[in-house]
Amino acid sequence: MKKRSHEEILGEIVVIQTIREKLMKGETVKCPKCGEYLNFLGKNSGKHPGVFCPNGDFEILIHYE
């Protein structure tokens, strides 16, 4: 596994935050890996909150306090 630079990691964080913010606003966003539309599950969905690719290629788990 190749070690990533500090800049690469920060770039990924920005992408993840942007995707999450767009989905929380109700916008549609495609998976950065496969191109399918991502699903957003909020804290009242009955499932773990987060962003999920229907193909399982990408996910962002969200923790609410």
Summary of the structure (lengths in Angstrom):
residues: 65
radius of gyration: 12.7
end to end distance: 33.7
largest distance: 38.2
contacts: 129
relative contact order: 0.17
helix: 29%
strand: 17%
